[in-house]
Amino acid sequence: MAKVTLIKTKTCVYCPKASALWKELSISYKFDYEEVDAATPKGQQLASKFMIMAVPTSIIEDKSGKTNVIVGVPNRDKAIQAIKG
């Protein structure tokens, strides 16, 4: 199963839109979903690992284990492709 991690902040004006997209897609597609604040230790670790410089950033690990990183609010079709692998 694919896994999506959304890196966000409380002050980001685009993060709620990215969050809403992933939550909407989770109704039609099976994947694990997690939101992580960039200011937390886990958020800092992920930002360092994936060289994240902006939020929202979606980290998508597909069924085969391939990781795709999308900066900004994902395009719906690209998001679906990423979780389908």
PDB file of N, CA, C and O in Angstrom:
ATOM      1  N   MET A   1       0.841  -1.178   0.000  1.00  0.00           N
ATOM      2  CA  MET A   1       0.000   0.000   0.000  1.00  0.00           C
ATOM      3  C   MET A   1       0.888   1.245   0.000  1.00  0.00           C
ATOM      4  O   MET A   1       1.926   1.278   0.661  1.00  0.00           O
ATOM      5  N   ALA A   2       0.477   2.246  -0.734  1.00  0.00           N
ATOM      6  CA  ALA A   2       1.220   3.497  -0.805  1.00  0.00           C
ATOM      7  C   ALA A   2       1.081   4.259   0.513  1.00  0.00           C
ATOM      8  O   ALA A   2       0.144   4.046   1.282  1.00  0.00           O
ATOM      9  N   LYS A   3       2.046   5.155   0.747  1.00  0.00           N
ATOM     10  CA  LYS A   3       2.007   6.000   1.933  1.00  0.00           C
ATOM     11  C   LYS A   3       2.289   7.435   1.519  1.00  0.00           C
ATOM     12  O   LYS A   3       3.221   7.702   0.760  1.00  0.00           O
ATOM     13  N   VAL A   4       1.474   8.357   2.025  1.00  0.00           N
ATOM     14  CA  VAL A   4       1.647   9.778   1.755  1.00  0.00           C
ATOM     15  C   VAL A   4       1.900  10.495   3.070  1.00  0.00           C
ATOM     16  O   VAL A   4       1.152  10.335   4.035  1.00  0.00           O
ATOM     17  N   THR A   5       2.964  11.285   3.097  1.00  0.00           N
ATOM     18  CA  THR A   5       3.260  12.127   4.250  1.00  0.00           C
ATOM     19  C   THR A   5       3.258  13.568   3.769  1.00  0.00           C
ATOM     20  O   THR A   5       4.027  13.933   2.880  1.00  0.00           O
ATOM     21  N   LEU A   6       2.400  14.381   4.351  1.00  0.00           N
ATOM     22  CA  LEU A   6       2.324  15.795   3.999  1.00  0.00           C
ATOM     23  C   LEU A   6       3.086  16.590   5.049  1.00  0.00           C
ATOM     24  O   LEU A   6       2.748  16.563   6.232  1.00  0.00           O
ATOM     25  N   ILE A   7       4.123  17.301   4.600  1.00  0.00           N
ATOM     26  CA  ILE A   7       4.871  18.187   5.485  1.00  0.00           C
ATOM     27  C   ILE A   7       4.218  19.563   5.372  1.00  0.00           C
ATOM     28  O   ILE A   7       4.066  20.100   4.275  1.00  0.00           O
ATOM     29  N   LYS A   8       3.835  20.124   6.515  1.00  0.00           N
ATOM     30  CA  LYS A   8       3.089  21.373   6.502  1.00  0.00           C
ATOM     31  C   LYS A   8       3.502  22.236   7.689  1.00  0.00           C
ATOM     32  O   LYS A   8       4.260  21.800   8.555  1.00  0.00           O
ATOM     33  N   THR A   9       2.993  23.466   7.715  1.00  0.00           N
ATOM     34  CA  THR A   9       3.148  24.336   8.876  1.00  0.00           C
ATOM     35  C   THR A   9       1.790  24.949   9.197  1.00  0.00           C
ATOM     36  O   THR A   9       0.874  24.939   8.374  1.00  0.00           O
ATOM     37  N   LYS A  10       1.682  25.479  10.404  1.00  0.00           N
ATOM     38  CA  LYS A  10       0.420  26.087  10.836  1.00  0.00           C
ATOM     39  C   LYS A  10       0.142  27.394  10.102  1.00  0.00           C
ATOM     40  O   LYS A  10      -1.016  27.782   9.948  1.00  0.00           O
ATOM     41  N   THR A  11       1.192  28.076   9.647  1.00  0.00           N
ATOM     42  CA  THR A  11       1.014  29.388   9.025  1.00  0.00           C
ATOM     43  C   THR A  11       0.941  29.334   7.502  1.00  0.00           C
ATOM     44  O   THR A  11       0.725  30.364   6.864  1.00  0.00           O
ATOM     45  N   CYS A  12       1.115  28.177   6.919  1.00  0.00           N
ATOM     46  CA  CYS A  12       1.095  28.016   5.458  1.00  0.00           C
ATOM     47  C   CYS A  12      -0.322  28.200   4.921  1.00  0.00           C
ATOM     48  O   CYS A  12      -1.260  27.547   5.379  1.00  0.00           O
ATOM     49  N   VAL A  13      -0.467  29.094   3.946  1.00  0.00           N
ATOM     50  CA  VAL A  13      -1.802  29.333   3.388  1.00  0.00           C
ATOM     51  C   VAL A  13      -2.218  28.270   2.369  1.00  0.00           C
ATOM     52  O   VAL A  13      -3.406  28.128   2.079  1.00  0.00           O
ATOM     53  N   TYR A  14      -1.250  27.519   1.820  1.00  0.00           N
ATOM     54  CA  TYR A  14      -1.542  26.491   0.814  1.00  0.00           C
ATOM     55  C   TYR A  14      -1.690  25.092   1.420  1.00  0.00           C
ATOM     56  O   TYR A  14      -2.252  24.195   0.792  1.00  0.00           O
ATOM     57  N   CYS A  15      -1.189  24.913   2.629  1.00  0.00           N
ATOM     58  CA  CYS A  15      -1.221  23.583   3.254  1.00  0.00           C
ATOM     59  C   CYS A  15      -2.630  23.016   3.435  1.00  0.00           C
ATOM     60  O   CYS A  15      -2.823  21.823   3.198  1.00  0.00           O
ATOM     61  N   PRO A  16      -3.630  23.816   3.845  1.00  0.00           N
ATOM     62  CA  PRO A  16      -4.981  23.251   3.974  1.00  0.00           C
ATOM     63  C   PRO A  16      -5.524  22.696   2.654  1.00  0.00           C
ATOM     64  O   PRO A  16      -6.256  21.706   2.654  1.00  0.00           O
ATOM     65  N   LYS A  17      -5.175  23.322   1.540  1.00  0.00           N
ATOM     66  CA  LYS A  17      -5.643  22.836   0.234  1.00  0.00           C
ATOM     67  C   LYS A  17      -4.994  21.486  -0.090  1.00  0.00           C
ATOM     68  O   LYS A  17      -5.660  20.577  -0.586  1.00  0.00           O
ATOM     69  N   ALA A  18      -3.696  21.358   0.190  1.00  0.00           N
ATOM     70  CA  ALA A  18      -2.998  20.086  -0.039  1.00  0.00           C
ATOM     71  C   ALA A  18      -3.576  18.996   0.867  1.00  0.00           C
ATOM     72  O   ALA A  18      -3.790  17.864   0.433  1.00  0.00           O
ATOM     73  N   SER A  19      -3.822  19.347   2.112  1.00  0.00           N
ATOM     74  CA  SER A  19      -4.402  18.398   3.067  1.00  0.00           C
ATOM     75  C   SER A  19      -5.775  17.932   2.593  1.00  0.00           C
ATOM     76  O   SER A  19      -6.082  16.741   2.641  1.00  0.00           O
ATOM     77  N   ALA A  20      -6.593  18.866   2.139  1.00  0.00           N
ATOM     78  CA  ALA A  20      -7.944  18.523   1.667  1.00  0.00           C
ATOM     79  C   ALA A  20      -7.887  17.593   0.459  1.00  0.00           C
ATOM     80  O   ALA A  20      -8.693  16.670   0.345  1.00  0.00           O
ATOM     81  N   LEU A  21      -6.936  17.837  -0.442  1.00  0.00           N
ATOM     82  CA  LEU A  21      -6.798  16.974  -1.622  1.00  0.00           C
ATOM     83  C   LEU A  21      -6.473  15.542  -1.205  1.00  0.00           C
ATOM     84  O   LEU A  21      -7.118  14.601  -1.669  1.00  0.00           O
ATOM     85  N   TRP A  22      -5.483  15.370  -0.335  1.00  0.00           N
ATOM     86  CA  TRP A  22      -5.100  14.015   0.088  1.00  0.00           C
ATOM     87  C   TRP A  22      -6.225  13.326   0.849  1.00  0.00           C
ATOM     88  O   TRP A  22      -6.449  12.128   0.679  1.00  0.00           O
ATOM     89  N   LYS A  23      -6.931  14.077   1.687  1.00  0.00           N
ATOM     90  CA  LYS A  23      -8.049  13.477   2.435  1.00  0.00           C
ATOM     91  C   LYS A  23      -9.171  13.061   1.491  1.00  0.00           C
ATOM     92  O   LYS A  23      -9.800  12.021   1.687  1.00  0.00           O
ATOM     93  N   GLU A  24      -9.421  13.872   0.468  1.00  0.00           N
ATOM     94  CA  GLU A  24     -10.436  13.529  -0.532  1.00  0.00           C
ATOM     95  C   GLU A  24     -10.030  12.270  -1.306  1.00  0.00           C
ATOM     96  O   GLU A  24     -10.848  11.375  -1.519  1.00  0.00           O
ATOM     97  N   LEU A  25      -8.762  12.209  -1.723  1.00  0.00           N
ATOM     98  CA  LEU A  25      -8.294  11.041  -2.477  1.00  0.00           C
ATOM     99  C   LEU A  25      -8.300   9.771  -1.628  1.00  0.00           C
ATOM    100  O   LEU A  25      -8.469   8.672  -2.155  1.00  0.00           O
ATOM    101  N   SER A  26      -8.115   9.918  -0.323  1.00  0.00           N
ATOM    102  CA  SER A  26      -8.087   8.730   0.549  1.00  0.00           C
ATOM    103  C   SER A  26      -9.444   8.035   0.618  1.00  0.00           C
ATOM    104  O   SER A  26      -9.530   6.888   1.056  1.00  0.00           O
ATOM    105  N   ILE A  27     -10.498   8.718   0.190  1.00  0.00           N
ATOM    106  CA  ILE A  27     -11.828   8.097   0.152  1.00  0.00           C
ATOM    107  C   ILE A  27     -11.917   7.101  -1.012  1.00  0.00           C
ATOM    108  O   ILE A  27     -12.538   6.046  -0.885  1.00  0.00           O
ATOM    109  N   SER A  28     -11.295   7.442  -2.143  1.00  0.00           N
ATOM    110  CA  SER A  28     -11.387   6.606  -3.347  1.00  0.00           C
ATOM    111  C   SER A  28     -10.210   5.661  -3.541  1.00  0.00           C
ATOM    112  O   SER A  28     -10.329   4.652  -4.236  1.00  0.00           O
ATOM    113  N   TYR A  29      -9.072   5.985  -2.927  1.00  0.00           N
ATOM    114  CA  TYR A  29      -7.852   5.196  -3.116  1.00  0.00           C
ATOM    115  C   TYR A  29      -7.318   4.768  -1.755  1.00  0.00           C
ATOM    116  O   TYR A  29      -7.397   5.510  -0.776  1.00  0.00           O
ATOM    117  N   LYS A  30      -6.768   3.546  -1.717  1.00  0.00           N
ATOM    118  CA  LYS A  30      -6.234   3.033  -0.456  1.00  0.00           C
ATOM    119  C   LYS A  30      -4.770   3.426  -0.325  1.00  0.00           C
ATOM    120  O   LYS A  30      -3.933   3.006  -1.124  1.00  0.00           O
ATOM    121  N   PHE A  31      -4.466   4.230   0.681  1.00  0.00           N
ATOM    122  CA  PHE A  31      -3.089   4.561   1.031  1.00  0.00           C
ATOM    123  C   PHE A  31      -3.051   5.080   2.456  1.00  0.00           C
ATOM    124  O   PHE A  31      -4.038   5.616   2.961  1.00  0.00           O
ATOM    125  N   ASP A  32      -1.906   4.917   3.099  1.00  0.00           N
ATOM    126  CA  ASP A  32      -1.718   5.462   4.436  1.00  0.00           C
ATOM    127  C   ASP A  32      -1.449   6.953   4.300  1.00  0.00           C
ATOM    128  O   ASP A  32      -0.769   7.379   3.366  1.00  0.00           O
ATOM    129  N   TYR A  33      -1.977   7.748   5.225  1.00  0.00           N
ATOM    130  CA  TYR A  33      -1.813   9.195   5.142  1.00  0.00           C
ATOM    131  C   TYR A  33      -1.416   9.744   6.505  1.00  0.00           C
ATOM    132  O   TYR A  33      -1.980   9.370   7.534  1.00  0.00           O
ATOM    133  N   GLU A  34      -0.440  10.632   6.489  1.00  0.00           N
ATOM    134  CA  GLU A  34       0.031  11.261   7.717  1.00  0.00           C
ATOM    135  C   GLU A  34       0.380  12.716   7.425  1.00  0.00           C
ATOM    136  O   GLU A  34       0.920  13.033   6.365  1.00  0.00           O
ATOM    137  N   GLU A  35       0.072  13.585   8.360  1.00  0.00           N
ATOM    138  CA  GLU A  35       0.470  14.992   8.268  1.00  0.00           C
ATOM    139  C   GLU A  35       1.500  15.254   9.356  1.00  0.00           C
ATOM    140  O   GLU A  35       1.321  14.859  10.508  1.00  0.00           O
ATOM    141  N   VAL A  36       2.586  15.928   8.972  1.00  0.00           N
ATOM    142  CA  VAL A  36       3.664  16.215   9.909  1.00  0.00           C
ATOM    143  C   VAL A  36       3.992  17.704   9.838  1.00  0.00           C
ATOM    144  O   VAL A  36       4.215  18.250   8.758  1.00  0.00           O
ATOM    145  N   ASP A  37       4.017  18.348  10.997  1.00  0.00           N
ATOM    146  CA  ASP A  37       4.390  19.763  11.060  1.00  0.00           C
ATOM    147  C   ASP A  37       5.901  19.871  10.864  1.00  0.00           C
ATOM    148  O   ASP A  37       6.669  19.151  11.501  1.00  0.00           O
ATOM    149  N   ALA A  38       6.313  20.762   9.990  1.00  0.00           N
ATOM    150  CA  ALA A  38       7.739  20.931   9.674  1.00  0.00           C
ATOM    151  C   ALA A  38       8.561  21.360  10.882  1.00  0.00           C
ATOM    152  O   ALA A  38       9.773  21.148  10.908  1.00  0.00           O
ATOM    153  N   ALA A  39       7.920  21.961  11.884  1.00  0.00           N
ATOM    154  CA  ALA A  39       8.643  22.456  13.056  1.00  0.00           C
ATOM    155  C   ALA A  39       8.915  21.369  14.098  1.00  0.00           C
ATOM    156  O   ALA A  39       9.681  21.593  15.034  1.00  0.00           O
ATOM    157  N   THR A  40       8.300  20.206  13.947  1.00  0.00           N
ATOM    158  CA  THR A  40       8.506  19.123  14.913  1.00  0.00           C
ATOM    159  C   THR A  40       9.807  18.386  14.609  1.00  0.00           C
ATOM    160  O   THR A  40      10.342  18.506  13.507  1.00  0.00           O
ATOM    161  N   PRO A  41      10.320  17.627  15.574  1.00  0.00           N
ATOM    162  CA  PRO A  41      11.539  16.840  15.297  1.00  0.00           C
ATOM    163  C   PRO A  41      11.380  15.904  14.086  1.00  0.00           C
ATOM    164  O   PRO A  41      12.294  15.780  13.270  1.00  0.00           O
ATOM    165  N   LYS A  42      10.226  15.256  13.977  1.00  0.00           N
ATOM    166  CA  LYS A  42       9.994  14.371  12.825  1.00  0.00           C
ATOM    167  C   LYS A  42       9.974  15.183  11.529  1.00  0.00           C
ATOM    168  O   LYS A  42      10.533  14.756  10.519  1.00  0.00           O
ATOM    169  N   GLY A  43       9.335  16.345  11.559  1.00  0.00           N
ATOM    170  CA  GLY A  43       9.290  17.216  10.392  1.00  0.00           C
ATOM    171  C   GLY A  43      10.686  17.672   9.982  1.00  0.00           C
ATOM    172  O   GLY A  43      11.011  17.703   8.795  1.00  0.00           O
ATOM    173  N   GLN A  44      11.502  18.023  10.957  1.00  0.00           N
ATOM    174  CA  GLN A  44      12.876  18.446  10.680  1.00  0.00           C
ATOM    175  C   GLN A  44      13.695  17.298  10.089  1.00  0.00           C
ATOM    176  O   GLN A  44      14.497  17.504   9.178  1.00  0.00           O
ATOM    177  N   GLN A  45      13.489  16.100  10.610  1.00  0.00           N
ATOM    178  CA  GLN A  45      14.196  14.921  10.107  1.00  0.00           C
ATOM    179  C   GLN A  45      13.821  14.658   8.645  1.00  0.00           C
ATOM    180  O   GLN A  45      14.692  14.417   7.809  1.00  0.00           O
ATOM    181  N   LEU A  46      12.520  14.707   8.345  1.00  0.00           N
ATOM    182  CA  LEU A  46      12.071  14.482   6.965  1.00  0.00           C
ATOM    183  C   LEU A  46      12.544  15.595   6.039  1.00  0.00           C
ATOM    184  O   LEU A  46      12.922  15.334   4.897  1.00  0.00           O
ATOM    185  N   ALA A  47      12.525  16.840   6.525  1.00  0.00           N
ATOM    186  CA  ALA A  47      12.991  17.972   5.717  1.00  0.00           C
ATOM    187  C   ALA A  47      14.460  17.799   5.359  1.00  0.00           C
ATOM    188  O   ALA A  47      14.870  18.086   4.234  1.00  0.00           O
ATOM    189  N   SER A  48      15.240  17.336   6.306  1.00  0.00           N
ATOM    190  CA  SER A  48      16.663  17.109   6.061  1.00  0.00           C
ATOM    191  C   SER A  48      16.870  15.938   5.097  1.00  0.00           C
ATOM    192  O   SER A  48      17.654  16.037   4.153  1.00  0.00           O
ATOM    193  N   LYS A  49      16.178  14.854   5.334  1.00  0.00           N
ATOM    194  CA  LYS A  49      16.336  13.651   4.507  1.00  0.00           C
ATOM    195  C   LYS A  49      15.968  13.896   3.043  1.00  0.00           C
ATOM    196  O   LYS A  49      16.655  13.426   2.136  1.00  0.00           O
ATOM    197  N   PHE A  50      14.872  14.641   2.819  1.00  0.00           N
ATOM    198  CA  PHE A  50      14.387  14.861   1.457  1.00  0.00           C
ATOM    199  C   PHE A  50      14.708  16.263   0.920  1.00  0.00           C
ATOM    200  O   PHE A  50      14.213  16.660  -0.135  1.00  0.00           O
ATOM    201  N   MET A  51      15.542  17.005   1.660  1.00  0.00           N
ATOM    202  CA  MET A  51      15.961  18.357   1.270  1.00  0.00           C
ATOM    203  C   MET A  51      14.757  19.255   0.969  1.00  0.00           C
ATOM    204  O   MET A  51      14.712  19.936  -0.056  1.00  0.00           O
ATOM    205  N   ILE A  52      13.791  19.242   1.876  1.00  0.00           N
ATOM    206  CA  ILE A  52      12.572  20.030   1.722  1.00  0.00           C
ATOM    207  C   ILE A  52      12.844  21.472   2.138  1.00  0.00           C
ATOM    208  O   ILE A  52      13.315  21.740   3.243  1.00  0.00           O
ATOM    209  N   MET A  53      12.537  22.385   1.235  1.00  0.00           N
ATOM    210  CA  MET A  53      12.779  23.804   1.481  1.00  0.00           C
ATOM    211  C   MET A  53      11.480  24.614   1.505  1.00  0.00           C
ATOM    212  O   MET A  53      11.513  25.811   1.787  1.00  0.00           O
ATOM    213  N   ALA A  54      10.346  23.988   1.216  1.00  0.00           N
ATOM    214  CA  ALA A  54       9.078  24.708   1.153  1.00  0.00           C
ATOM    215  C   ALA A  54       7.936  23.784   1.562  1.00  0.00           C
ATOM    216  O   ALA A  54       8.029  22.561   1.460  1.00  0.00           O
ATOM    217  N   VAL A  55       6.868  24.401   2.022  1.00  0.00           N
ATOM    218  CA  VAL A  55       5.657  23.643   2.349  1.00  0.00           C
ATOM    219  C   VAL A  55       4.501  24.205   1.537  1.00  0.00           C
ATOM    220  O   VAL A  55       4.525  25.383   1.182  1.00  0.00           O
ATOM    221  N   PRO A  56       3.513  23.420   1.239  1.00  0.00           N
ATOM    222  CA  PRO A  56       3.395  22.002   1.560  1.00  0.00           C
ATOM    223  C   PRO A  56       4.277  21.150   0.651  1.00  0.00           C
ATOM    224  O   PRO A  56       4.487  21.469  -0.519  1.00  0.00           O
ATOM    225  N   THR A  57       4.779  20.075   1.213  1.00  0.00           N
ATOM    226  CA  THR A  57       5.508  19.082   0.435  1.00  0.00           C
ATOM    227  C   THR A  57       4.919  17.714   0.752  1.00  0.00           C
ATOM    228  O   THR A  57       4.760  17.345   1.916  1.00  0.00           O
ATOM    229  N   SER A  58       4.598  16.973  -0.297  1.00  0.00           N
ATOM    230  CA  SER A  58       4.046  15.626  -0.150  1.00  0.00           C
ATOM    231  C   SER A  58       5.126  14.615  -0.490  1.00  0.00           C
ATOM    232  O   SER A  58       5.749  14.683  -1.549  1.00  0.00           O
ATOM    233  N   ILE A  59       5.339  13.676   0.422  1.00  0.00           N
ATOM    234  CA  ILE A  59       6.276  12.577   0.190  1.00  0.00           C
ATOM    235  C   ILE A  59       5.428  11.341  -0.048  1.00  0.00           C
ATOM    236  O   ILE A  59       4.710  10.890   0.844  1.00  0.00           O
ATOM    237  N   ILE A  60       5.512  10.795  -1.258  1.00  0.00           N
ATOM    238  CA  ILE A  60       4.686   9.650  -1.623  1.00  0.00           C
ATOM    239  C   ILE A  60       5.582   8.440  -1.860  1.00  0.00           C
ATOM    240  O   ILE A  60       6.470   8.460  -2.711  1.00  0.00           O
ATOM    241  N   GLU A  61       5.330   7.398  -1.094  1.00  0.00           N
ATOM    242  CA  GLU A  61       6.045   6.138  -1.293  1.00  0.00           C
ATOM    243  C   GLU A  61       5.031   5.167  -1.882  1.00  0.00           C
ATOM    244  O   GLU A  61       4.046   4.812  -1.234  1.00  0.00           O
ATOM    245  N   ASP A  62       5.284   4.737  -3.130  1.00  0.00           N
ATOM    246  CA  ASP A  62       4.324   3.853  -3.781  1.00  0.00           C
ATOM    247  C   ASP A  62       4.508   2.410  -3.324  1.00  0.00           C
ATOM    248  O   ASP A  62       5.388   2.105  -2.519  1.00  0.00           O
ATOM    249  N   LYS A  63       3.671   1.536  -3.849  1.00  0.00           N
ATOM    250  CA  LYS A  63       3.668   0.125  -3.443  1.00  0.00           C
ATOM    251  C   LYS A  63       5.006  -0.559  -3.651  1.00  0.00           C
ATOM    252  O   LYS A  63       5.371  -1.461  -2.896  1.00  0.00           O
ATOM    253  N   SER A  64       5.743  -0.133  -4.676  1.00  0.00           N
ATOM    254  CA  SER A  64       7.025  -0.763  -4.974  1.00  0.00           C
ATOM    255  C   SER A  64       8.170  -0.190  -4.136  1.00  0.00           C
ATOM    256  O   SER A  64       9.302  -0.668  -4.214  1.00  0.00           O
ATOM    257  N   GLY A  65       7.869   0.842  -3.329  1.00  0.00           N
ATOM    258  CA  GLY A  65       8.891   1.439  -2.486  1.00  0.00           C
ATOM    259  C   GLY A  65       9.552   2.673  -3.093  1.00  0.00           C
ATOM    260  O   GLY A  65      10.421   3.283  -2.470  1.00  0.00           O
ATOM    261  N   LYS A  66       9.144   3.041  -4.304  1.00  0.00           N
ATOM    262  CA  LYS A  66       9.692   4.237  -4.957  1.00  0.00           C
ATOM    263  C   LYS A  66       9.127   5.480  -4.274  1.00  0.00           C
ATOM    264  O   LYS A  66       7.935   5.548  -3.973  1.00  0.00           O
ATOM    265  N   THR A  67       9.993   6.460  -4.035  1.00  0.00           N
ATOM    266  CA  THR A  67       9.566   7.692  -3.371  1.00  0.00           C
ATOM    267  C   THR A  67       9.495   8.833  -4.370  1.00  0.00           C
ATOM    268  O   THR A  67      10.403   9.038  -5.175  1.00  0.00           O
ATOM    269  N   ASN A  68       8.398   9.569  -4.299  1.00  0.00           N
ATOM    270  CA  ASN A  68       8.161  10.729  -5.155  1.00  0.00           C
ATOM    271  C   ASN A  68       7.879  11.910  -4.230  1.00  0.00           C
ATOM    272  O   ASN A  68       7.080  11.790  -3.301  1.00  0.00           O
ATOM    273  N   VAL A  69       8.527  13.049  -4.476  1.00  0.00           N
ATOM    274  CA  VAL A  69       8.324  14.235  -3.652  1.00  0.00           C
ATOM    275  C   VAL A  69       7.671  15.311  -4.515  1.00  0.00           C
ATOM    276  O   VAL A  69       8.168  15.646  -5.590  1.00  0.00           O
ATOM    277  N   ILE A  70       6.549  15.850  -4.029  1.00  0.00           N
ATOM    278  CA  ILE A  70       5.832  16.904  -4.744  1.00  0.00           C
ATOM    279  C   ILE A  70       5.798  18.145  -3.854  1.00  0.00           C
ATOM    280  O   ILE A  70       5.251  18.115  -2.751  1.00  0.00           O
ATOM    281  N   VAL A  71       6.387  19.232  -4.343  1.00  0.00           N
ATOM    282  CA  VAL A  71       6.382  20.495  -3.613  1.00  0.00           C
ATOM    283  C   VAL A  71       5.186  21.325  -4.083  1.00  0.00           C
ATOM    284  O   VAL A  71       4.919  21.428  -5.280  1.00  0.00           O
ATOM    285  N   GLY A  72       4.478  21.908  -3.130  1.00  0.00           N
ATOM    286  CA  GLY A  72       3.300  22.704  -3.446  1.00  0.00           C
ATOM    287  C   GLY A  72       2.045  21.849  -3.376  1.00  0.00           C
ATOM    288  O   GLY A  72       2.091  20.681  -2.989  1.00  0.00           O
ATOM    289  N   VAL A  73       0.939  22.441  -3.753  1.00  0.00           N
ATOM    290  CA  VAL A  73      -0.323  21.696  -3.780  1.00  0.00           C
ATOM    291  C   VAL A  73      -0.281  20.789  -5.003  1.00  0.00           C
ATOM    292  O   VAL A  73      -0.149  21.272  -6.128  1.00  0.00           O
ATOM    293  N   PRO A  74      -0.392  19.473  -4.795  1.00  0.00           N
ATOM    294  CA  PRO A  74      -0.275  18.552  -5.925  1.00  0.00           C
ATOM    295  C   PRO A  74      -1.400  18.705  -6.944  1.00  0.00           C
ATOM    296  O   PRO A  74      -2.547  18.983  -6.594  1.00  0.00           O
ATOM    297  N   ASN A  75      -1.048  18.519  -8.193  1.00  0.00           N
ATOM    298  CA  ASN A  75      -2.035  18.382  -9.254  1.00  0.00           C
ATOM    299  C   ASN A  75      -2.766  17.075  -8.987  1.00  0.00           C
ATOM    300  O   ASN A  75      -2.126  16.057  -8.725  1.00  0.00           O
ATOM    301  N   ARG A  76      -4.071  17.084  -9.047  1.00  0.00           N
ATOM    302  CA  ARG A  76      -4.874  15.898  -8.723  1.00  0.00           C
ATOM    303  C   ARG A  76      -4.446  14.660  -9.515  1.00  0.00           C
ATOM    304  O   ARG A  76      -4.261  13.591  -8.933  1.00  0.00           O
ATOM    305  N   ASP A  77      -4.288  14.793 -10.838  1.00  0.00           N
ATOM    306  CA  ASP A  77      -3.919  13.646 -11.667  1.00  0.00           C
ATOM    307  C   ASP A  77      -2.532  13.119 -11.318  1.00  0.00           C
ATOM    308  O   ASP A  77      -2.317  11.908 -11.270  1.00  0.00           O
ATOM    309  N   LYS A  78      -1.591  14.032 -11.075  1.00  0.00           N
ATOM    310  CA  LYS A  78      -0.229  13.607 -10.699  1.00  0.00           C
ATOM    311  C   LYS A  78      -0.225  12.933  -9.349  1.00  0.00           C
ATOM    312  O   LYS A  78       0.525  11.981  -9.132  1.00  0.00           O
ATOM    313  N   ALA A  79      -1.055  13.415  -8.431  1.00  0.00           N
ATOM    314  CA  ALA A  79      -1.172  12.795  -7.110  1.00  0.00           C
ATOM    315  C   ALA A  79      -1.694  11.374  -7.228  1.00  0.00           C
ATOM    316  O   ALA A  79      -1.177  10.462  -6.582  1.00  0.00           O
ATOM    317  N   ILE A  80      -2.708  11.186  -8.044  1.00  0.00           N
ATOM    318  CA  ILE A  80      -3.276   9.839  -8.247  1.00  0.00           C
ATOM    319  C   ILE A  80      -2.235   8.922  -8.856  1.00  0.00           C
ATOM    320  O   ILE A  80      -2.081   7.783  -8.414  1.00  0.00           O
ATOM    321  N   GLN A  81      -1.521   9.396  -9.858  1.00  0.00           N
ATOM    322  CA  GLN A  81      -0.459   8.590 -10.488  1.00  0.00           C
ATOM    323  C   GLN A  81       0.592   8.191  -9.471  1.00  0.00           C
ATOM    324  O   GLN A  81       1.060   7.053  -9.467  1.00  0.00           O
ATOM    325  N   ALA A  82       0.966   9.131  -8.603  1.00  0.00           N
ATOM    326  CA  ALA A  82       2.004   8.861  -7.610  1.00  0.00           C
ATOM    327  C   ALA A  82       1.582   7.786  -6.615  1.00  0.00           C
ATOM    328  O   ALA A  82       2.393   6.934  -6.252  1.00  0.00           O
ATOM    329  N   ILE A  83       0.328   7.809  -6.167  1.00  0.00           N
ATOM    330  CA  ILE A  83      -0.093   6.798  -5.186  1.00  0.00           C
ATOM    331  C   ILE A  83      -0.361   5.452  -5.849  1.00  0.00           C
ATOM    332  O   ILE A  83      -0.256   4.413  -5.197  1.00  0.00           O
ATOM    333  N   LYS A  84      -0.699   5.456  -7.111  1.00  0.00           N
ATOM    334  CA  LYS A  84      -0.925   4.194  -7.827  1.00  0.00           C
ATOM    335  C   LYS A  84       0.388   3.502  -8.162  1.00  0.00           C
ATOM    336  O   LYS A  84       0.444   2.279  -8.289  1.00  0.00           O
ATOM    337  N   GLY A  85       1.457   4.310  -8.306  1.00  0.00           N
ATOM    338  CA  GLY A  85       2.770   3.749  -8.623  1.00  0.00           C
ATOM    339  C   GLY A  85       2.829   3.382 -10.053  1.00  0.00           C
ATOM    340  O   GLY A  85       3.855   2.890 -10.522  1.00  0.00           O
TER     341      GLY A  85
END
